[in-house]
Amino acid sequence: MAMSAVFRYKTIKGPLHRLPAMLKLFLLLPLSVFCMSLPSFWLGAGIITAILTAFLCGFTLREQLTDIKPAVFYAALMYGLSVFSNLFERETLTALFIPRPDFLRISLRLALIVQLSALLFRTTSSVELRDGLCAIELFIRRVLSLLRGKLRCKTGEQIAQQSRLAQTISLFLSFIPEIFANWTSINLAWKARGGKQGLAKIKTLIFVLITLSFEKAAVKARALEARGGRT
């Protein structure tokens, strides 16, 4: 089940595993924004580069295909919406199922961004995410303090108080792979009980997923409160 979970952290130490989490977080957003402006050819080249990078980091083809599932789902949804909009604009049956010209480019963008996110989550543990975000927040605060000319020596308690936002964001980010892992678990349970694919499955499992996710979030909140944190 661990292999079939989307964005599951893998302990194999590849090239990206050795990079500091702070650097990976700094690069992810600008790189994602840059990819949004690329033409289709370069988006395809970026996807191939991400695949090769994943292989270098020790990720199997099965794991990469598992990570790309969200992009495939949204691409199929966009295609369905595109065909539906064609009902009112195109007359021939052949043209009806041809998507809009920008469909391919949007799908490639989505696939590349999902691959970049997978590389981040697969190579960065939740603890490294938290430490990286805390380091980024403290760095930004120090730069702002220098610009304002108000840099003062702060106690450990004040630093911990300031990094609370980063800890909250890191909890949110680490919860994303856990949601996918919960879905994988209940999906396997559905298949083991002879459940069929279709709308009935989604209607049944989505409420189970929401309930299970809220329960795990409540457990984490109580654990943080027991350790003296705030929720």
Z-matrix of the N, CA and C atoms (Angstrom, degrees):
N
C 1 1.455
C 2 1.522 1 111.05
N 3 1.365 2 116.64 1 -34.15
C 4 1.463 3 119.49 2 -179.86
C 5 1.513 4 111.69 3 -62.17
N 6 1.357 5 116.82 4 -35.67
C 7 1.459 6 120.01 5 -179.73
C 8 1.513 7 111.69 6 -70.17
N 9 1.349 8 117.64 7 -29.36
C 10 1.452 9 121.01 8 -176.43
C 11 1.516 10 113.01 9 -91.73
N 12 1.334 11 118.29 10 3.59
C 13 1.460 12 122.14 11 179.55
C 14 1.530 13 109.53 12 -86.29
N 15 1.324 14 116.07 13 135.56
C 16 1.461 15 121.39 14 -179.01
C 17 1.525 16 110.17 15 -73.70
N 18 1.341 17 116.39 16 137.22
C 19 1.466 18 123.90 17 175.56
C 20 1.531 19 113.10 18 61.55
N 21 1.322 20 117.59 19 26.83
C 22 1.465 21 121.15 20 179.73
C 23 1.522 22 110.01 21 -74.12
N 24 1.350 23 116.98 22 129.56
C 25 1.462 24 121.27 23 179.18
C 26 1.525 25 110.38 24 -63.08
N 27 1.332 26 116.49 25 135.89
C 28 1.457 27 121.57 26 179.90
C 29 1.522 28 109.28 27 -117.78
N 30 1.308 29 115.86 28 129.98
C 31 1.467 30 120.48 29 -171.23
C 32 1.522 31 113.82 30 -79.76
N 33 1.347 32 117.70 31 -7.02
C 34 1.466 33 118.95 32 176.70
C 35 1.532 34 109.37 33 -59.99
N 36 1.317 35 116.70 34 131.76
C 37 1.457 36 120.80 35 -175.42
C 38 1.524 37 111.24 36 -89.95
N 39 1.328 38 116.04 37 94.01
C 40 1.451 39 121.78 38 176.81
C 41 1.518 40 110.98 39 -97.79
N 42 1.342 41 117.30 40 -172.74
C 43 1.476 42 120.24 41 -179.08
C 44 1.521 43 113.42 42 -59.02
N 45 1.342 44 117.63 43 -42.26
C 46 1.466 45 119.47 44 -179.23
C 47 1.518 46 111.96 45 -72.95
N 48 1.316 47 118.19 46 -24.49
C 49 1.467 48 120.80 47 177.13
C 50 1.533 49 110.76 48 -62.94
N 51 1.316 50 115.98 49 -31.10
C 52 1.468 51 120.04 50 -175.71
C 53 1.522 52 112.63 51 -80.93
N 54 1.327 53 117.39 52 -17.19
C 55 1.466 54 119.62 53 178.94
C 56 1.518 55 110.38 54 -71.65
N 57 1.338 56 118.66 55 142.31
C 58 1.466 57 120.40 56 176.49
C 59 1.531 58 110.68 57 -62.32
N 60 1.320 59 115.15 58 142.33
C 61 1.468 60 120.17 59 -179.66
C 62 1.526 61 110.84 60 -60.20
N 63 1.327 62 116.83 61 -35.05
C 64 1.465 63 120.97 62 179.41
C 65 1.529 64 110.49 63 -59.54
N 66 1.345 65 116.52 64 -42.36
C 67 1.465 66 120.61 65 -179.38
C 68 1.521 67 110.92 66 -67.90
N 69 1.327 68 117.27 67 -41.46
C 70 1.465 69 120.48 68 179.80
C 71 1.532 70 111.05 69 -64.45
N 72 1.315 71 117.16 70 -39.37
C 73 1.459 72 120.33 71 178.69
C 74 1.525 73 111.21 72 -68.66
N 75 1.334 74 116.13 73 -37.08
C 76 1.458 75 120.38 74 177.77
C 77 1.532 76 111.47 75 -64.04
N 78 1.334 77 116.33 76 -36.63
C 79 1.464 78 120.52 77 -175.46
C 80 1.523 79 112.90 78 -83.12
N 81 1.342 80 117.47 79 -25.93
C 82 1.468 81 119.83 80 -171.94
C 83 1.523 82 112.32 81 -62.81
N 84 1.326 83 117.94 82 -50.59
C 85 1.467 84 120.39 83 -176.32
C 86 1.523 85 112.49 84 -65.21
N 87 1.353 86 120.64 85 -50.56
C 88 1.477 87 118.77 86 178.02
C 89 1.532 88 112.36 87 -60.83
N 90 1.335 89 116.66 88 -37.37
C 91 1.459 90 119.53 89 -179.74
C 92 1.524 91 111.10 90 -67.37
N 93 1.320 92 117.15 91 -39.05
C 94 1.467 93 120.58 92 178.19
C 95 1.522 94 110.97 93 -65.71
N 96 1.341 95 117.07 94 -41.91
C 97 1.471 96 120.85 95 178.36
C 98 1.525 97 110.22 96 -64.94
N 99 1.326 98 116.71 97 -40.04
C 100 1.465 99 120.66 98 178.67
C 101 1.529 100 111.15 99 -63.72
N 102 1.338 101 116.64 100 -39.70
C 103 1.463 102 120.38 101 179.80
C 104 1.526 103 112.04 102 -64.78
N 105 1.325 104 117.39 103 -28.32
C 106 1.459 105 120.97 104 -179.65
C 107 1.529 106 112.07 105 -65.66
N 108 1.341 107 117.11 106 -21.84
C 109 1.474 108 120.52 107 -177.11
C 110 1.523 109 112.71 108 -99.33
N 111 1.336 110 118.13 109 0.67
C 112 1.461 111 120.72 110 -176.60
C 113 1.528 112 111.53 111 -79.77
N 114 1.325 113 118.10 112 148.42
C 115 1.479 114 120.77 113 172.51
C 116 1.520 115 110.32 114 -72.42
N 117 1.322 116 115.88 115 170.58
C 118 1.467 117 121.01 116 -173.92
C 119 1.531 118 112.23 117 -60.19
N 120 1.343 119 117.64 118 -39.39
C 121 1.467 120 120.00 119 -178.36
C 122 1.525 121 111.19 120 -60.43
N 123 1.326 122 116.70 121 -47.23
C 124 1.457 123 120.20 122 -178.47
C 125 1.518 124 111.94 123 -72.79
N 126 1.327 125 117.36 124 -27.53
C 127 1.459 126 119.49 125 173.35
C 128 1.532 127 110.34 126 -64.68
N 129 1.357 128 115.92 127 -41.75
C 130 1.460 129 119.56 128 175.99
C 131 1.524 130 111.96 129 -62.10
N 132 1.340 131 116.36 130 -40.35
C 133 1.465 132 120.15 131 177.61
C 134 1.529 133 110.66 132 -64.95
N 135 1.325 134 116.45 133 -37.54
C 136 1.462 135 120.02 134 177.49
C 137 1.516 136 112.28 135 -65.43
N 138 1.327 137 116.75 136 -38.77
C 139 1.469 138 120.99 137 177.78
C 140 1.523 139 110.56 138 -63.26
N 141 1.334 140 116.70 139 -43.05
C 142 1.467 141 120.31 140 178.21
C 143 1.532 142 110.21 141 -63.68
N 144 1.332 143 116.68 142 -41.28
C 145 1.462 144 120.81 143 178.04
C 146 1.522 145 111.37 144 -62.08
N 147 1.338 146 116.51 145 -41.29
C 148 1.466 147 120.14 146 178.53
C 149 1.522 148 111.28 147 -65.15
N 150 1.346 149 116.99 148 -36.99
C 151 1.464 150 120.79 149 177.89
C 152 1.526 151 110.52 150 -64.52
N 153 1.323 152 116.98 151 -45.06
C 154 1.462 153 120.57 152 179.52
C 155 1.525 154 110.92 153 -65.42
N 156 1.333 155 117.23 154 -38.99
C 157 1.464 156 120.84 155 177.43
C 158 1.523 157 110.98 156 -63.13
N 159 1.329 158 116.10 157 -40.08
C 160 1.470 159 119.80 158 178.30
C 161 1.525 160 111.24 159 -63.79
N 162 1.338 161 117.03 160 -39.71
C 163 1.461 162 119.82 161 176.93
C 164 1.527 163 110.99 162 -63.82
N 165 1.344 164 116.98 163 -39.83
C 166 1.459 165 120.66 164 178.35
C 167 1.525 166 111.68 165 -63.94
N 168 1.333 167 115.88 166 -30.28
C 169 1.473 168 120.76 167 179.44
C 170 1.526 169 112.62 168 -83.39
N 171 1.328 170 116.94 169 -0.40
C 172 1.453 171 120.52 170 176.24
C 173 1.507 172 115.26 171 91.39
N 174 1.344 173 118.37 172 16.51
C 175 1.462 174 121.21 173 -179.91
C 176 1.526 175 109.38 174 -90.05
N 177 1.297 176 116.60 175 131.47
C 178 1.462 177 121.46 176 -178.84
C 179 1.525 178 110.46 177 -75.93
N 180 1.331 179 115.31 178 166.53
C 181 1.461 180 120.28 179 177.70
C 182 1.526 181 110.40 180 -62.92
N 183 1.317 182 116.79 181 -37.12
C 184 1.460 183 120.44 182 179.20
C 185 1.525 184 111.15 183 -62.68
N 186 1.319 185 116.49 184 -42.19
C 187 1.466 186 119.91 185 178.81
C 188 1.526 187 111.35 186 -65.50
N 189 1.326 188 117.15 187 -38.76
C 190 1.461 189 120.28 188 178.61
C 191 1.524 190 111.47 189 -66.94
N 192 1.327 191 116.72 190 -40.55
C 193 1.463 192 119.96 191 176.94
C 194 1.523 193 111.09 192 -65.99
N 195 1.327 194 116.60 193 -34.56
C 196 1.466 195 120.49 194 176.88
C 197 1.526 196 110.61 195 -64.68
N 198 1.334 197 116.99 196 -42.49
C 199 1.460 198 120.85 197 -178.75
C 200 1.523 199 112.39 198 -66.51
N 201 1.346 200 116.51 199 -28.41
C 202 1.465 201 119.74 200 -176.23
C 203 1.529 202 112.00 201 -83.84
N 204 1.336 203 118.04 202 -4.70
C 205 1.457 204 121.39 203 -178.28
C 206 1.534 205 113.20 204 -55.34
N 207 1.353 206 119.74 205 -44.37
C 208 1.477 207 118.20 206 178.70
C 209 1.525 208 112.97 207 -58.33
N 210 1.353 209 116.62 208 -38.25
C 211 1.467 210 119.71 209 179.27
C 212 1.517 211 110.80 210 -66.81
N 213 1.336 212 116.92 211 -39.44
C 214 1.469 213 120.43 212 178.57
C 215 1.523 214 110.62 213 -64.12
N 216 1.331 215 116.25 214 -40.17
C 217 1.464 216 120.58 215 179.77
C 218 1.526 217 111.10 216 -62.67
N 219 1.329 218 116.68 217 -48.11
C 220 1.468 219 119.39 218 -179.07
C 221 1.521 220 111.82 219 -70.12
N 222 1.339 221 117.52 220 -32.08
C 223 1.461 222 120.04 221 176.29
C 224 1.528 223 110.24 222 -64.89
N 225 1.335 224 116.52 223 -41.46
C 226 1.468 225 120.07 224 177.25
C 227 1.524 226 110.77 225 -64.37
N 228 1.326 227 116.14 226 -38.54
C 229 1.470 228 119.82 227 178.21
C 230 1.527 229 110.84 228 -65.00
N 231 1.339 230 116.88 229 -43.28
C 232 1.463 231 120.40 230 178.66
C 233 1.518 232 111.39 231 -64.59
N 234 1.343 233 116.07 232 -37.18
C 235 1.466 234 119.75 233 178.34
C 236 1.530 235 110.10 234 -64.44
N 237 1.337 236 116.52 235 -42.54
C 238 1.463 237 119.59 236 178.08
C 239 1.523 238 111.78 237 -61.91
N 240 1.330 239 116.66 238 -41.39
C 241 1.463 240 119.84 239 177.89
C 242 1.528 241 111.02 240 -66.56
N 243 1.346 242 116.20 241 -36.49
C 244 1.459 243 120.06 242 178.73
C 245 1.529 244 110.93 243 -64.91
N 246 1.342 245 116.49 244 -43.14
C 247 1.469 246 120.33 245 178.48
C 248 1.524 247 110.38 246 -65.05
N 249 1.325 248 115.89 247 -39.44
C 250 1.464 249 119.72 248 179.49
C 251 1.526 250 111.45 249 -63.14
N 252 1.338 251 116.52 250 -40.94
C 253 1.466 252 119.24 251 178.45
C 254 1.530 253 111.75 252 -68.62
N 255 1.347 254 117.02 253 -26.14
C 256 1.465 255 120.50 254 178.89
C 257 1.525 256 112.61 255 -70.53
N 258 1.323 257 116.51 256 -18.32
C 259 1.465 258 119.43 257 -179.93
C 260 1.528 259 112.16 258 -58.41
N 261 1.316 260 116.01 259 -30.05
C 262 1.459 261 120.29 260 -174.94
C 263 1.530 262 112.24 261 -101.11
N 264 1.362 263 116.77 262 -2.48
C 265 1.457 264 118.21 263 -174.51
C 266 1.531 265 113.17 264 -119.84
N 267 1.345 266 118.02 265 -24.32
C 268 1.458 267 119.87 266 -174.74
C 269 1.519 268 110.06 267 -118.68
N 270 1.314 269 113.63 268 147.25
C 271 1.457 270 118.87 269 -173.25
C 272 1.532 271 112.90 270 -98.46
N 273 1.342 272 119.20 271 -40.26
C 274 1.458 273 121.56 272 -176.25
C 275 1.517 274 110.85 273 -80.82
N 276 1.325 275 115.89 274 151.42
C 277 1.469 276 121.22 275 -179.19
C 278 1.520 277 111.50 276 -68.32
N 279 1.348 278 117.01 277 -34.26
C 280 1.464 279 120.51 278 179.50
C 281 1.515 280 111.21 279 -65.34
N 282 1.316 281 116.50 280 -44.03
C 283 1.460 282 120.55 281 -179.33
C 284 1.522 283 111.89 282 -70.02
N 285 1.320 284 116.43 283 -18.86
C 286 1.462 285 120.29 284 -177.29
C 287 1.519 286 111.78 285 -62.06
N 288 1.350 287 116.72 286 -38.35
C 289 1.464 288 121.34 287 -174.91
C 290 1.524 289 113.00 288 -95.18
N 291 1.326 290 117.35 289 6.08
C 292 1.458 291 120.88 290 174.85
C 293 1.524 292 108.21 291 -86.76
N 294 1.344 293 118.92 292 121.53
C 295 1.468 294 120.16 293 -177.94
C 296 1.519 295 111.66 294 -70.35
N 297 1.300 296 115.17 295 171.50
C 298 1.465 297 120.74 296 178.59
C 299 1.530 298 110.12 297 -66.01
N 300 1.343 299 118.27 298 155.69
C 301 1.469 300 120.90 299 -175.59
C 302 1.527 301 114.16 300 -57.78
N 303 1.326 302 117.67 301 -32.45
C 304 1.459 303 119.72 302 -177.18
C 305 1.527 304 112.85 303 -87.17
N 306 1.334 305 118.22 304 3.99
C 307 1.462 306 120.85 305 -177.56
C 308 1.529 307 111.07 306 -64.22
N 309 1.339 308 117.65 307 -45.13
C 310 1.459 309 121.59 308 -178.34
C 311 1.523 310 111.12 309 -61.70
N 312 1.320 311 116.45 310 -44.36
C 313 1.461 312 119.67 311 -178.19
C 314 1.525 313 111.17 312 -65.57
N 315 1.322 314 117.35 313 -41.46
C 316 1.464 315 120.38 314 178.74
C 317 1.522 316 110.62 315 -64.54
N 318 1.338 317 117.16 316 -40.11
C 319 1.464 318 121.26 317 179.48
C 320 1.528 319 110.86 318 -65.07
N 321 1.338 320 117.04 319 -41.20
C 322 1.460 321 120.14 320 178.25
C 323 1.524 322 111.14 321 -66.01
N 324 1.325 323 116.98 322 -39.60
C 325 1.467 324 120.00 323 176.11
C 326 1.520 325 110.82 324 -59.36
N 327 1.316 326 115.27 325 -47.32
C 328 1.462 327 120.80 326 -178.61
C 329 1.524 328 110.83 327 -61.35
N 330 1.338 329 116.83 328 -44.12
C 331 1.466 330 120.78 329 -179.54
C 332 1.523 331 111.48 330 -62.72
N 333 1.338 332 116.98 331 -42.33
C 334 1.466 333 120.53 332 -178.49
C 335 1.528 334 111.31 333 -67.38
N 336 1.321 335 117.13 334 -41.94
C 337 1.469 336 119.97 335 -179.62
C 338 1.525 337 110.49 336 -66.69
N 339 1.333 338 116.91 337 -38.58
C 340 1.470 339 119.77 338 176.29
C 341 1.525 340 110.19 339 -63.81
N 342 1.329 341 117.46 340 -39.25
C 343 1.463 342 120.57 341 177.91
C 344 1.531 343 111.03 342 -63.62
N 345 1.324 344 117.32 343 -42.09
C 346 1.464 345 120.59 344 178.15
C 347 1.528 346 110.77 345 -63.22
N 348 1.323 347 116.72 346 -41.66
C 349 1.466 348 120.44 347 177.61
C 350 1.529 349 110.65 348 -63.80
N 351 1.338 350 115.89 349 -40.21
C 352 1.461 351 119.48 350 178.81
C 353 1.524 352 111.28 351 -63.24
N 354 1.333 353 117.00 352 -40.59
C 355 1.462 354 120.04 353 178.03
C 356 1.522 355 111.22 354 -62.66
N 357 1.332 356 116.54 355 -36.21
C 358 1.467 357 119.84 356 177.81
C 359 1.520 358 111.04 357 -66.71
N 360 1.336 359 117.11 358 -52.60
C 361 1.462 360 120.28 359 -175.37
C 362 1.521 361 112.04 360 -70.89
N 363 1.324 362 117.59 361 -34.27
C 364 1.462 363 120.37 362 -179.32
C 365 1.525 364 112.09 363 -69.91
N 366 1.328 365 117.75 364 -26.93
C 367 1.464 366 121.45 365 -175.29
C 368 1.516 367 113.65 366 -108.25
N 369 1.334 368 117.93 367 2.46
C 370 1.466 369 120.93 368 -176.77
C 371 1.522 370 109.45 369 -132.71
N 372 1.310 371 116.65 370 122.99
C 373 1.458 372 120.44 371 178.80
C 374 1.523 373 109.92 372 -77.18
N 375 1.340 374 116.38 373 167.70
C 376 1.464 375 120.70 374 179.91
C 377 1.523 376 111.30 375 -63.92
N 378 1.326 377 116.87 376 -35.09
C 379 1.474 378 120.26 377 178.13
C 380 1.524 379 110.18 378 -66.93
N 381 1.339 380 117.06 379 -42.36
C 382 1.467 381 120.29 380 178.14
C 383 1.521 382 111.46 381 -65.55
N 384 1.330 383 117.41 382 -36.84
C 385 1.465 384 120.41 383 175.50
C 386 1.518 385 111.03 384 -61.00
N 387 1.329 386 115.46 385 -45.86
C 388 1.467 387 119.53 386 -179.66
C 389 1.520 388 111.15 387 -62.11
N 390 1.339 389 116.98 388 -47.55
C 391 1.465 390 120.34 389 -179.03
C 392 1.530 391 111.12 390 -64.76
N 393 1.332 392 116.89 391 -38.10
C 394 1.460 393 119.80 392 179.25
C 395 1.516 394 112.61 393 -65.96
N 396 1.342 395 116.48 394 -43.36
C 397 1.468 396 120.10 395 178.60
C 398 1.526 397 111.40 396 -66.46
N 399 1.335 398 116.97 397 -38.73
C 400 1.465 399 119.95 398 176.96
C 401 1.524 400 110.73 399 -63.20
N 402 1.343 401 116.54 400 -40.96
C 403 1.462 402 120.00 401 178.59
C 404 1.526 403 111.26 402 -64.73
N 405 1.335 404 117.00 403 -39.93
C 406 1.463 405 120.66 404 178.38
C 407 1.524 406 110.75 405 -64.69
N 408 1.337 407 116.34 406 -44.40
C 409 1.465 408 119.22 407 -179.06
C 410 1.521 409 111.36 408 -63.69
N 411 1.329 410 117.08 409 -44.22
C 412 1.467 411 120.08 410 179.27
C 413 1.525 412 111.24 411 -65.03
N 414 1.355 413 116.50 412 -36.84
C 415 1.465 414 119.77 413 177.85
C 416 1.526 415 110.72 414 -63.89
N 417 1.330 416 117.04 415 -45.30
C 418 1.469 417 120.78 416 179.32
C 419 1.521 418 110.75 417 -62.95
N 420 1.338 419 116.82 418 -42.17
C 421 1.466 420 119.85 419 179.59
C 422 1.524 421 111.31 420 -63.65
N 423 1.324 422 117.03 421 -39.27
C 424 1.464 423 119.82 422 179.30
C 425 1.533 424 111.29 423 -67.09
N 426 1.344 425 116.29 424 -39.48
C 427 1.467 426 119.55 425 178.04
C 428 1.522 427 110.31 426 -64.07
N 429 1.326 428 117.57 427 -43.87
C 430 1.464 429 120.96 428 177.88
C 431 1.524 430 111.36 429 -63.62
N 432 1.328 431 116.47 430 -37.75
C 433 1.466 432 119.46 431 178.51
C 434 1.519 433 111.40 432 -66.48
N 435 1.348 434 116.13 433 -38.85
C 436 1.462 435 119.52 434 177.30
C 437 1.523 436 111.25 435 -64.84
N 438 1.334 437 116.71 436 -40.38
C 439 1.460 438 120.14 437 179.39
C 440 1.517 439 111.44 438 -65.17
N 441 1.315 440 116.08 439 -32.33
C 442 1.461 441 120.46 440 179.62
C 443 1.528 442 112.38 441 -88.19
N 444 1.341 443 116.54 442 -7.03
C 445 1.454 444 119.85 443 -179.07
C 446 1.508 445 113.57 444 69.49
N 447 1.322 446 116.30 445 30.09
C 448 1.466 447 119.56 446 -176.27
C 449 1.532 448 110.90 447 -125.24
N 450 1.295 449 117.73 448 31.02
C 451 1.451 450 120.02 449 -179.90
C 452 1.513 451 109.96 450 -73.08
N 453 1.314 452 116.25 451 121.05
C 454 1.459 453 122.32 452 179.98
C 455 1.520 454 108.92 453 -128.84
N 456 1.296 455 114.96 454 156.83
C 457 1.461 456 119.79 455 176.67
C 458 1.519 457 108.57 456 -72.60
N 459 1.322 458 117.19 457 126.21
C 460 1.456 459 122.38 458 -176.08
C 461 1.514 460 110.13 459 -109.71
N 462 1.296 461 116.08 460 148.20
C 463 1.451 462 122.11 461 177.75
C 464 1.526 463 109.84 462 -77.63
N 465 1.336 464 115.13 463 167.03
C 466 1.464 465 119.58 464 178.34
C 467 1.510 466 111.92 465 -62.19
N 468 1.335 467 117.29 466 -34.64
C 469 1.463 468 120.56 467 -179.83
C 470 1.528 469 110.99 468 -67.51
N 471 1.334 470 116.95 469 -38.94
C 472 1.464 471 120.10 470 178.60
C 473 1.526 472 110.92 471 -67.19
N 474 1.320 473 117.16 472 -38.55
C 475 1.466 474 120.39 473 178.68
C 476 1.518 475 110.32 474 -64.93
N 477 1.333 476 116.57 475 -41.86
C 478 1.460 477 120.04 476 178.40
C 479 1.520 478 111.08 477 -64.07
N 480 1.357 479 115.57 478 -36.06
C 481 1.462 480 119.88 479 178.41
C 482 1.518 481 110.69 480 -65.05
N 483 1.321 482 117.27 481 -39.60
C 484 1.453 483 121.05 482 -177.91
C 485 1.529 484 112.03 483 -71.71
N 486 1.337 485 117.15 484 -30.99
C 487 1.459 486 120.16 485 -175.71
C 488 1.521 487 112.83 486 -84.47
N 489 1.328 488 118.22 487 7.81
C 490 1.463 489 120.69 488 -178.75
C 491 1.525 490 111.39 489 -63.77
N 492 1.332 491 117.05 490 -37.15
C 493 1.460 492 120.10 491 178.62
C 494 1.527 493 110.38 492 -62.45
N 495 1.323 494 116.75 493 -44.05
C 496 1.456 495 120.28 494 178.67
C 497 1.527 496 111.29 495 -62.84
N 498 1.312 497 117.21 496 -38.77
C 499 1.460 498 119.97 497 178.76
C 500 1.525 499 110.78 498 -65.28
N 501 1.337 500 116.55 499 -38.13
C 502 1.467 501 119.86 500 178.15
C 503 1.522 502 111.07 501 -64.89
N 504 1.337 503 116.54 502 -43.52
C 505 1.468 504 120.13 503 178.84
C 506 1.522 505 110.46 504 -64.80
N 507 1.340 506 116.93 505 -40.30
C 508 1.467 507 119.74 506 -179.97
C 509 1.522 508 111.08 507 -64.94
N 510 1.336 509 117.65 508 -36.01
C 511 1.466 510 120.41 509 175.85
C 512 1.527 511 110.45 510 -63.75
N 513 1.340 512 115.65 511 -40.79
C 514 1.462 513 119.55 512 178.39
C 515 1.529 514 110.93 513 -63.41
N 516 1.334 515 117.11 514 -44.48
C 517 1.458 516 120.72 515 -178.87
C 518 1.526 517 111.67 516 -66.05
N 519 1.324 518 116.28 517 -41.48
C 520 1.465 519 118.86 518 -179.48
C 521 1.521 520 112.09 519 -70.39
N 522 1.341 521 116.75 520 -18.19
C 523 1.459 522 120.09 521 179.73
C 524 1.532 523 111.50 522 -79.18
N 525 1.347 524 117.60 523 -20.30
C 526 1.470 525 120.75 524 -179.53
C 527 1.529 526 111.49 525 -62.46
N 528 1.353 527 119.55 526 -51.88
C 529 1.475 528 117.83 527 176.73
C 530 1.525 529 112.58 528 -62.20
N 531 1.326 530 116.98 529 -30.41
C 532 1.462 531 119.35 530 -179.23
C 533 1.524 532 111.15 531 -67.92
N 534 1.331 533 117.18 532 -35.91
C 535 1.467 534 119.76 533 176.61
C 536 1.526 535 110.35 534 -63.36
N 537 1.327 536 116.26 535 -43.69
C 538 1.467 537 119.36 536 177.31
C 539 1.527 538 111.12 537 -63.20
N 540 1.345 539 116.62 538 -38.02
C 541 1.469 540 119.73 539 178.58
C 542 1.530 541 110.74 540 -65.51
N 543 1.345 542 116.70 541 -38.60
C 544 1.467 543 119.96 542 176.48
C 545 1.527 544 111.08 543 -62.42
N 546 1.334 545 115.48 544 -42.42
C 547 1.475 546 118.98 545 178.88
C 548 1.520 547 110.91 546 -63.38
N 549 1.336 548 116.90 547 -41.84
C 550 1.457 549 120.25 548 178.30
C 551 1.521 550 111.24 549 -60.54
N 552 1.329 551 116.23 550 -40.88
C 553 1.462 552 121.00 551 -178.70
C 554 1.531 553 111.71 552 -64.61
N 555 1.331 554 116.90 553 -49.16
C 556 1.466 555 119.05 554 -177.35
C 557 1.528 556 110.97 555 -73.80
N 558 1.340 557 117.29 556 -26.63
C 559 1.465 558 120.15 557 176.02
C 560 1.528 559 110.69 558 -67.96
N 561 1.339 560 116.73 559 -41.10
C 562 1.460 561 120.35 560 176.51
C 563 1.532 562 111.05 561 -65.32
N 564 1.338 563 115.80 562 -37.90
C 565 1.464 564 119.32 563 177.55
C 566 1.535 565 110.69 564 -65.16
N 567 1.329 566 116.19 565 -37.96
C 568 1.471 567 120.77 566 177.69
C 569 1.533 568 110.95 567 -63.11
N 570 1.331 569 116.44 568 -44.31
C 571 1.461 570 120.38 569 179.58
C 572 1.526 571 111.37 570 -66.89
N 573 1.346 572 116.60 571 -37.83
C 574 1.466 573 120.15 572 -179.14
C 575 1.517 574 111.73 573 -64.85
N 576 1.329 575 116.65 574 -26.05
C 577 1.459 576 120.96 575 179.51
C 578 1.528 577 112.72 576 -93.85
N 579 1.329 578 115.84 577 12.12
C 580 1.451 579 119.93 578 176.98
C 581 1.511 580 114.89 579 80.29
N 582 1.322 581 117.57 580 18.04
C 583 1.456 582 120.49 581 178.69
C 584 1.516 583 111.85 582 -69.15
N 585 1.316 584 116.82 583 148.43
C 586 1.454 585 122.35 584 -177.95
C 587 1.523 586 110.59 585 -102.91
N 588 1.330 587 113.84 586 155.04
C 589 1.461 588 120.18 587 176.30
C 590 1.532 589 109.34 588 -72.69
N 591 1.331 590 115.59 589 145.37
C 592 1.453 591 118.89 590 178.20
C 593 1.512 592 112.09 591 147.93
N 594 1.316 593 114.99 592 -172.54
C 595 1.459 594 120.95 593 -177.68
C 596 1.525 595 111.58 594 -65.53
N 597 1.339 596 116.92 595 -34.68
C 598 1.467 597 119.80 596 179.62
C 599 1.522 598 111.41 597 -61.29
N 600 1.322 599 116.07 598 -37.40
C 601 1.467 600 120.30 599 178.11
C 602 1.524 601 110.71 600 -63.25
N 603 1.328 602 117.20 601 -47.39
C 604 1.463 603 120.78 602 -178.25
C 605 1.524 604 110.53 603 -63.33
N 606 1.342 605 116.63 604 -44.17
C 607 1.465 606 119.76 605 -179.53
C 608 1.523 607 111.70 606 -63.19
N 609 1.308 608 116.82 607 -33.42
C 610 1.461 609 120.09 608 -179.10
C 611 1.527 610 111.96 609 -78.78
N 612 1.331 611 116.05 610 -47.10
C 613 1.457 612 119.79 611 -171.97
C 614 1.518 613 113.71 612 -78.97
N 615 1.334 614 118.36 613 -25.79
C 616 1.462 615 119.51 614 -176.67
C 617 1.521 616 111.41 615 -63.44
N 618 1.344 617 117.22 616 -37.24
C 619 1.464 618 120.00 617 178.62
C 620 1.527 619 111.06 618 -72.84
N 621 1.335 620 115.97 619 -33.76
C 622 1.467 621 119.59 620 175.20
C 623 1.530 622 109.88 621 -64.98
N 624 1.330 623 116.36 622 -41.49
C 625 1.464 624 120.97 623 179.25
C 626 1.528 625 110.71 624 -62.59
N 627 1.321 626 116.94 625 -45.37
C 628 1.466 627 120.38 626 -179.67
C 629 1.526 628 110.55 627 -62.64
N 630 1.332 629 116.69 628 -44.88
C 631 1.462 630 120.60 629 -179.67
C 632 1.522 631 111.40 630 -63.10
N 633 1.332 632 116.10 631 -46.57
C 634 1.459 633 120.31 632 -179.83
C 635 1.522 634 111.83 633 -63.57
N 636 1.335 635 117.11 634 -39.37
C 637 1.463 636 120.67 635 179.78
C 638 1.524 637 110.95 636 -66.63
N 639 1.324 638 117.25 637 -41.07
C 640 1.466 639 119.87 638 178.00
C 641 1.530 640 111.30 639 -64.96
N 642 1.328 641 116.13 640 -38.28
C 643 1.461 642 119.66 641 178.71
C 644 1.529 643 111.09 642 -63.69
N 645 1.336 644 116.91 643 -43.85
C 646 1.462 645 120.11 644 179.22
C 647 1.527 646 111.27 645 -67.86
N 648 1.337 647 116.27 646 -35.55
C 649 1.461 648 119.28 647 176.87
C 650 1.525 649 110.79 648 -64.65
N 651 1.345 650 116.90 649 -39.29
C 652 1.462 651 120.78 650 178.30
C 653 1.524 652 110.86 651 -65.45
N 654 1.334 653 117.31 652 -39.01
C 655 1.466 654 120.80 653 177.78
C 656 1.526 655 110.42 654 -63.28
N 657 1.329 656 116.72 655 -43.04
C 658 1.462 657 120.15 656 178.53
C 659 1.526 658 111.40 657 -64.58
N 660 1.330 659 116.04 658 -39.04
C 661 1.463 660 119.74 659 179.21
C 662 1.527 661 110.93 660 -63.52
N 663 1.335 662 116.68 661 -41.58
C 664 1.468 663 119.80 662 178.19
C 665 1.525 664 111.21 663 -67.28
N 666 1.341 665 116.18 664 -36.39
C 667 1.462 666 119.58 665 177.88
C 668 1.528 667 111.36 666 -64.96
N 669 1.335 668 116.82 667 -42.05
C 670 1.457 669 120.48 668 176.98
C 671 1.519 670 111.83 669 -63.48
N 672 1.334 671 115.51 670 -41.50
C 673 1.461 672 119.97 671 179.59
C 674 1.523 673 110.79 672 -64.72
N 675 1.340 674 117.40 673 -37.21
C 676 1.463 675 121.08 674 178.69
C 677 1.528 676 111.80 675 -67.96
N 678 1.342 677 116.12 676 -25.87
C 679 1.479 678 120.29 677 178.71
C 680 1.526 679 112.09 678 -92.10
N 681 1.319 680 115.61 679 8.27
C 682 1.454 681 118.82 680 176.85
C 683 1.505 682 114.69 681 89.59
N 684 1.360 683 117.82 682 7.02
C 685 1.454 684 120.58 683 178.36
C 686 1.513 685 110.65 684 -86.02
N 687 1.341 686 115.29 685 176.28
C 688 1.460 687 121.94 686 178.98
C 689 1.506 688 109.16 687 -120.69
N 690 1.340 689 116.28 688 147.09
C 691 1.457 690 121.17 689 -179.45
C 692 1.521 691 110.14 690 -115.48
